[in-house]
Amino acid sequence: MALFAHRKRYLLMALVQSGLSQVKPVVMVKPDQRVFRGERVTLTCVIPGGGDTQWTYRWFRDGQYVNLSPTAEFSFTAYGVHLSRVSLSGEYVSGEFSCRGERSDSQTDISDALTLTVSDLPESTVTVTPARSVFTGETVHLKCVIESDLSDWRYEWYKDRVKLQTSERYTVDRDTLTIRGAAESDQGQYWCRGQRDGRPNSSQSRSAVSLSVTDLKPKPELTSDPAGAALTGNTVTLTCGMDPSTGRWDFYWYKHTLNPETEKKKTNPYSLKIDSVSDGGQYWCRAGRGKPVYYTQYSDALWVNVTESPKAVVTVRPDERVFRGETVTLRCDIKWRGDTEWTYRWEIEENNSWYKNTVSRTSTQELIISGVEDFHSGKYTCTGQMKTQRSQRSDAVTLTVSAEAQAVVRVSPQPWLTEGESATLICEVSGSSTGWTFSWFRDHDHLSDSSRGAGGSYTLSPASLQHTGVYTCRAERGRPAYHTHTSSTQPLWVTGVSASVSLVIKPSRSQHFSSESLALSCEDQSNSAGWTVRRYTDKGTHTCSKQTGSSCVMDSLSTSDTGVYWCESESGEKRRPRNITVHDGEVILSSVDHVIEGETLTLHCLRRSTNPSILSAGFYKDGSLIQNQTTGEMSITTVSKSHEGFYYCKTERGVSPHSWISVRVSAQISGLKILSFLLAACQYLMATVVLLYKCYRARVSSAEDQSQFAVTEEETLV
């Protein structure tokens, strides 16, 4: 009021001093330009310099006439008001108010407008921290929230319609009521109200808040997922269970001991990463909230049993290297106790010339790829999933897909045999050796005598003339069966034994240096006429270039002369095949191509020179060192069948080619064995003859005695 009177005097003095005949009133308002519905509002129209002249006052709202008053004050309640004949927006008096002073001889200007805002009484609500349901001993904070942008409120608290007074347990700080050490007696309905100085109206309470206080201290329940054994490399989820209706809590976790110094404040649920077996053990939890912290009881101890995670193992059928079109089965095995239901996850790192791509897919234990293609090549790994637990990832298995498979056939030791010798045909699949079965063909006919074959080999022992022919093979594996292409051809030639015809080689050895000369001749003990030297090389079968009768001379050898040489009659009979190797290197092995059992085998290591000197050499059989000799010569006395094999020598100048040396049974030894057998049989034969003769004599003597007895009897009767 003092401020209002002071302002009025100031305006009057200003007007008088200005000497103006026309003045503009000023609108004053009480209690404020912002009021709440139901409050009393007083507007005053102040005319500067108006003196004691009798004025009437005309009031306008939003430019429209609403009232004419003999006094300067215009009062009304800020709701349900109708002034004169104008409705003021229903029950709210809001708008821009202005006034004008009038008298019989003059009038003032219309005042500047004053904006009056009328709003509902604000509502007050109560929020509770930590929750509406608490336990004895907790500290509870109740906050009064008034929906208004005004700040000059005083707060009053009520419990069950009784106004609360501050005390040691009940304290009020601005808008917050704090209850320390809550007791069961603190249960009830709490509400609040806001007051403003000099204003009769207060805020409205929207609704009361019910506070519940329980005397029993809660105890959480600790559970784990998975509930059974945990595997290393996985995560165990620990859940500290509290009744959701009790509100929000912080959670504290303990391992091995309940010492508060070891507690960890973590979220709930708590994800425990199992890196090793040492992460297992006893675990506890408890909940807490507020300041100071109110703690629940500890949960019961929970044992987390940790076991080393099993490692998955990937196996592949038929092989890690396969061929386009095959069916491939990858199997994921996990060794684990009991009948455990695993689900399997495969990861494939596909290898492509342009990019690498990792593909994950869930599958059964076996991943079957039918008609495998190049893009299936890559690294395959798998893991097992048992509920929330996973096995260790398997080592990667690299699957390589190649073009269509090709079978290859070869013969050991050589494709040219004499009756009675042995040979083994070997069938292989290029780049693969696993899971194949083989079929053999001679001159395109399938060979049914499978007893000769073992794996990829077909053995002829002893070889006979009927085994001569062209051999091929084919391999298959898998279900459904995948077949390779038929191999290239491998000719096998078995010749008869003839003591009368022999192929004589000069120099007498199977290995020769290139550029040297060689002489071959067919020699027959009876007559060499009609026999010629023939040969089979990479260029095919043909006669010697310099053939004279049964002799052949080769002046300058080349590696293309390497092949098989034999004697052939005019009628096509073939005898005495010999392998001849022409070598471009510096070292060759001088030896015979066969030796008789019991004889001595002598090997010479020769080097290319017009005047060869003695050189140190190592001698090898089937890849293993036999002897080192400084003379370049080695001998094996009393040869047996075990000495049969591939021989070569090695010096500082180089390595010789390999030569097959076969060991044959001595014909003389065989003759002695037959003679011994006949002599033994003769003894039995002579004994049999003697016994038969004695039997014969006994029968003759018996017949003569009977005849004599009959004659005597006849004479007696007479």
HELIX and SHEET records of a PDB file:
HELIX    1   1 ALA A    2  SER A   18  1                                  17    
HELIX    2   2 GLU A  184  ASP A  186  5                                   3    
HELIX    3   3 PRO A  244  THR A  246  5                                   3    
HELIX    4   4 PRO A  260  THR A  262  5                                   3    
HELIX    5   5 VAL A  277  ASP A  279  5                                   3    
HELIX    6   6 ASP A  374  HIS A  376  5                                   3    
HELIX    7   7 SER A  450  ARG A  452  5                                   3    
HELIX    8   8 LEU A  465  HIS A  467  5                                   3    
HELIX    9   9 THR A  559  ASP A  561  5                                   3    
HELIX   10  10 LYS A  641  HIS A  643  5                                   3    
HELIX   11  11 ALA A  667  LEU A  717  1                                  51    
SHEET    1   A 3 VAL A  26  LYS A  30  0                                        
SHEET    2   A 3 ARG A  40  VAL A  46 -1                                        
SHEET    3   A 3 GLU A  73  THR A  77 -1                                        
SHEET    1   B 5 ARG A  34  PHE A  36  0                                        
SHEET    2   B 5 LEU A 114  SER A 119  1                                        
SHEET    3   B 5 GLY A  95  GLU A 102 -1                                        
SHEET    4   B 5 THR A  56  ARG A  61 -1                                        
SHEET    5   B 5 GLN A  64  SER A  69 -1                                        
SHEET    1   C 2 HIS A  82  LEU A  83  0                                        
SHEET    2   C 2 VAL A  86  SER A  87 -1                                        
SHEET    1   D 5 TYR A 170  ASP A 173  0                                        
SHEET    2   D 5 THR A 176  ILE A 179 -1                                        
SHEET    3   D 5 VAL A 140  ILE A 146 -1                                        
SHEET    4   D 5 GLU A 123  THR A 129 -1                                        
SHEET    5   D 5 GLN A 204  SER A 205  1                                        
SHEET    1   E 5 SER A 133  PHE A 135  0                                        
SHEET    2   E 5 VAL A 209  THR A 214  1                                        
SHEET    3   E 5 GLY A 188  GLN A 195 -1                                        
SHEET    4   E 5 ARG A 154  LYS A 159 -1                                        
SHEET    5   E 5 VAL A 162  LYS A 163 -1                                        
SHEET    1   F 3 GLU A 221  ASP A 225  0                                        
SHEET    2   F 3 THR A 235  GLY A 241 -1                                        
SHEET    3   F 3 TYR A 270  LYS A 273 -1                                        
SHEET    1   G 2 ALA A 230  LEU A 231  0                                        
SHEET    2   G 2 VAL A 306  THR A 307  1                                        
SHEET    1   H 4 LYS A 264  LYS A 266  0                                        
SHEET    2   H 4 ASP A 250  LYS A 255 -1                                        
SHEET    3   H 4 GLY A 281  ARG A 289 -1                                        
SHEET    4   H 4 TYR A 294  TYR A 295 -1                                        
SHEET    1   I 4 LYS A 264  LYS A 266  0                                        
SHEET    2   I 4 ASP A 250  LYS A 255 -1                                        
SHEET    3   I 4 GLY A 281  ARG A 289 -1                                        
SHEET    4   I 4 LEU A 302  VAL A 304 -1                                        
SHEET    1   J 3 VAL A 313  ARG A 317  0                                        
SHEET    2   J 3 VAL A 328  ASP A 333 -1                                        
SHEET    3   J 3 GLU A 366  ILE A 369 -1                                        
SHEET    1   K 5 ARG A 321  PHE A 323  0                                        
SHEET    2   K 5 VAL A 397  SER A 402  1                                        
SHEET    3   K 5 GLY A 378  MET A 386 -1                                        
SHEET    4   K 5 THR A 343  ASN A 351 -1                                        
SHEET    5   K 5 LYS A 356  SER A 363 -1                                        
SHEET    1   L 4 ARG A 321  PHE A 323  0                                        
SHEET    2   L 4 VAL A 397  SER A 402  1                                        
SHEET    3   L 4 GLY A 378  MET A 386 -1                                        
SHEET    4   L 4 GLN A 389  ARG A 390 -1                                        
SHEET    1   M 4 ALA A 407  SER A 412  0                                        
SHEET    2   M 4 ALA A 423  VAL A 429 -1                                        
SHEET    3   M 4 SER A 457  LEU A 460 -1                                        
SHEET    4   M 4 GLY A 453  ALA A 454 -1                                        
SHEET    1   N 5 TRP A 416  THR A 418  0                                        
SHEET    2   N 5 GLN A 490  THR A 495  1                                        
SHEET    3   N 5 GLY A 469  ARG A 477 -1                                        
SHEET    4   N 5 THR A 437  ARG A 442 -1                                        
SHEET    5   N 5 ASP A 445  HIS A 446 -1                                        
SHEET    1   O 4 TRP A 416  THR A 418  0                                        
SHEET    2   O 4 GLN A 490  THR A 495  1                                        
SHEET    3   O 4 GLY A 469  ARG A 477 -1                                        
SHEET    4   O 4 TYR A 482  HIS A 483 -1                                        
SHEET    1   P 4 VAL A 501  LYS A 506  0                                        
SHEET    2   P 4 LEU A 518  ASP A 524 -1                                        
SHEET    3   P 4 SER A 551  MET A 554 -1                                        
SHEET    4   P 4 GLN A 547  THR A 548 -1                                        
SHEET    1   Q 5 GLN A 511  PHE A 513  0                                        
SHEET    2   Q 5 LYS A 574  HIS A 583  1                                        
SHEET    3   Q 5 GLY A 563  SER A 569 -1                                        
SHEET    4   Q 5 TRP A 531  THR A 537 -1                                        
SHEET    5   Q 5 GLY A 540  THR A 543 -1                                        
SHEET    1   R 3 VAL A 587  SER A 590  0                                        
SHEET    2   R 3 LEU A 601  ARG A 607 -1                                        
SHEET    3   R 3 GLU A 633  ILE A 636 -1                                        
SHEET    1   S 5 HIS A 594  ILE A 596  0                                        
SHEET    2   S 5 SER A 659  ARG A 664  1                                        
SHEET    3   S 5 GLY A 645  THR A 651 -1                                        
SHEET    4   S 5 ALA A 617  LYS A 621 -1                                        
SHEET    5   S 5 SER A 624  GLN A 629 -1                                        
SHEET    1   T 4 HIS A 594  ILE A 596  0                                        
SHEET    2   T 4 SER A 659  ARG A 664  1                                        
SHEET    3   T 4 GLY A 645  THR A 651 -1                                        
SHEET    4   T 4 GLY A 654  VAL A 655 -1                                        
END                                                                             
